[in-house]
């Protein structure tokens, strides 16, 4: 196994919460004719010929964590599957849960306006439908609370597969929960926004979640978020 493949496999297991890897070694020599086959191949980093359709099928009628108990719909993701840019948010809200589409409520309408208005001002022919939008968790947390660690861990494996299939030029991380899931950091968004990081080898721009920007007292944050998108769009599309 080459080093790059090994690195990818270890990154995959880290992303789904596996912290220790063990290798079984025979304790004493065994005659060649009697030697048991102790070498068990590790599963591949991703299923062969993985696709968004396969990921959605593998999620199925998911009941892997408690979030399924109150959901109406699994909110998988939406947008251009050949996109150069993916937006990752926290999780579905009430409107998203009812419609099965991410970012369709007030925060989603603001995100759409941010994408399209910023692109228009920068002379870019970019619409919401040209990007891909998904969330860390695919079911609505009760009362829109933040997803808990085990919920993010379980859904994180599907997010990782989505991003690996899409292979965008860049990812925009919307808010603290998405940033923690993608980058494994506890640093606040205020300190990280407007800066470049990496998820595996894909550049990640951190900015505020649109729901945060809806609050009337966050006028400075709104201006900063528009600046973040300008930097992001020119990196991806110039």
Secondary structure, DSSP 8 states (H G I E B T S, - for coil): --HHHHHHHHHHHHHTT---------SS---TTT----------SS-TT--HHHHHHHHSS--SSGGGGG-S-----EE-TT-SEEEEES---HHHHHHT-SS-SHHHHHHHHHHHHHHHHTT----GGGSEEEESSSS--GGG----HHHHHHHHHHHHHHHHHH--SEEEEEHHHHHHHHH-----HHHHTT-EEEETTEEEEEE--HHHHTSTT-HHHHHHHHHHHHHHHHHHH-
